[in-house]
């Protein structure tokens, strides 16, 4: 095999600053599109993305040439730039510094994708998977 072949699936979760509800219905579509575009630019396949008012979920197939930390940095940077420089919210939009990253077996991708797609229902009904909802809000130093 000349080129590497990988199936590296990662579920990423991160929060807005102080878990404030900074993601509004007005900013959500453009923010989502920016996250997807940045992932595509980095050759990561986006499987699912959902933004809640105070946090984000992203399920990707990570290319072997990109580190998780680098992808998160790029995605968070591009999306913050969009909101602050293009959309111009008040107050200033920013993400917390940390994030959660969970590897997903190929067989588990459909379940994680469904979980992400049903965020509104999970949050309103209290049917959360705690490990997948733990974000930088609980990280030391943030």
N, C-alpha and C positions, 0 to 999 in steps of 0.2 A: 504494500500500500504506500503510495508516494506521499499523500497528504494525510495529516492526522484525522481520525474520525473519533468524535466524542459525542456523548449524550449526557451533558452536564446540565441538569435542571436545578434551578435555584428559585426559591420563594423568598422575596425580599419584602420587608416591612419597615417603614420609617414614619416618623411623626413630624408635624409642624412644630414650630418653636413653642415650648411650654404646653403643647397639645391644645393650642388655641384653635378654634374653628375657622381657619383662614382660607380653606378651600370652599368657595361659594359656588352656587349653581351657575353663576356668570363666568367664573374662571375655570371650572372643571373641564369643559370640552377642550379648550386650548391647552390647558395644562396636561391633559391626557395625551393629546396629539403630540406635544413636545416630548413627553417621556417616550412615547413609541418611536418618534423620529430619531431621538438620540440613541435609543437601543439599536435601531436598524443601522444607523451610521457606524455603530461599533460591532456590527454583524451579530448581534444577539437577536434571537427569534423571540418575539413577544407572544406569549401564549395567553396571558390574561393580565389585565390591569384594572384596578378599581380604586378610586379616590373617595375617601370619606372626608367630612369636614376637617378632621384633625389628624388624619394619617393616610398612608398609601400602601397598597399591596401590589406587587408585581411578580409574575411568574414568567421566567425566561428560560430559554435554552442558551446557555453561555458558550461562546466560542472558546477554543483552547488558547487563543491569543490575548484574551482579556481577563484580568483579575477581577474578582467580585468587588473589591474596594475601589478599583479604578472605574468600573461601570457605575457604581452607586454615586461616586463623586461627580462623574460627568452628567449623569441623569439629574441629580439634585441641583447641580450648578446651572444646567440649561433651563430647568423648570423655574428656578428662582429668578434667573435673569429675565425670562419671559414675563413673569408676573410683575417684577419690580421695574423693569425698563420699558416694556411694551404695554402691558395692561395697566400699570401704575395704581396699585391698590392703596388704600389707607386703612389700617396701618401697614407698615412694611411687611412683606411676606418673607418668611425664612423657615427652613427646615432645621430640626435639631441635628446635632453633629453625628449621632450614632444611628445604627440601623440593626435590624435582625436579618440574618441570612440562614436559610434552611435548605439543605440539599433534599432533593425529591427523587425517589426512584422512578423510572419510566412508568411503572405500573401505577404509581401514585399520582401522576400528573392529572388525570381526569378528576380525581377527588379534590385536589388543591384548586384546580381551575373552577370547579363548581363552588367551592368555598368562597373564592374571591368574587365570582359572579354574583353571589347571594349575600354580599356584605350588608346591605340594608336590612334584609330579613334577619340575619344573624344578630346584628346589633340591636334591632328593635325587639327581638324575641329572647335575647340573652343566651343564644346558642353559639357561644364563641369557643374556639379552641385556644385556650390560654397561651400556649406556646407560640401560636401564630399571631397573637395580638400583642405580645410583649414587644415593645419597641424601645427606642432610645429614651423614653420618658423614665425608664427605670435604670438606665446606665449610669454608673458613677461618673462624676465629672461634668455632666450636662446640666 
